[in-house]
């Protein structure tokens, strides 16, 4: 006689396995789209210039802080680019410290820009990673005031057009988005409020002719690279570093990531699968900004 209990136990086991699989699959899907903001890798979408922490790599030196990552160019006295993640977890009530300071975390023999270097030059100390993007704590805010995070920007760029885009990015985080942002300058020769075409500050600091920024926008969630598709929104801008830039709103300066790659020689978003990367980089953002 066959034991009567084997079949029910087998059915129960199969049912348990099926339920477990469904639960795990559901958990994985839900975890990808979790609405709880968490701080992600500031270079989560790639290292565009293959910067290294080798002190011999002076023109492309990788400096990673908790608040942002950057590629430092010793001969130009400024970052090639700064990369950071932004969502609600980075936001808080810490006051703007206005504590500009020399970045002593750079290697010993590197050129370190003094906090007064831009004084009376016609240019602002323009943040790449903004102060208002890092106000969860005093420590976070203070980190944005290192001179390694500054480039010389014309006052009308820094205080009007550039800051308008920064404010728009923070508005997106209030709407449940998280952003990966990377910014820098290129070229040489900008016009500040002295109306003089300036190529260098002192004998070292390069004044860029243009400033660029790339922003990848995602709904808040986890496993970010897996969630990026050809429909993911990416904003790229290329703005002149002069006093007439504010004649247009920031949207006027939208371009493609491909164009910025051609100008800078960098490879952005290189952690994303190549087919998706190429598609995103070829599109110019056309979103209507209210």
Secondary structure, DSSP 8 states (H G I E B T S, - for coil): ---TTHHHHHHHHHHHHHHHHHHHHHHHHHHHT--S-----TTTT--TT--BS-TT-TTSEEEE-SS-EEEEETTTTEEEEEEEEESGGG----------B--TTS-TTS----TTTTTTTTEEEEESS-GGGS-SSHHHHHHTTBGGGEEEEEHHIIIIIHHHHHHHHHHHHHTTEEEEEEEEEESS-EE-TT--EESEETTTEE--SEEEEEEEEEES-S-HHHH--TT-EEEEEEEESSTTGGGS-GGGGEE-HHHHHHHH---TTTTS-HHHHHHHHH--------
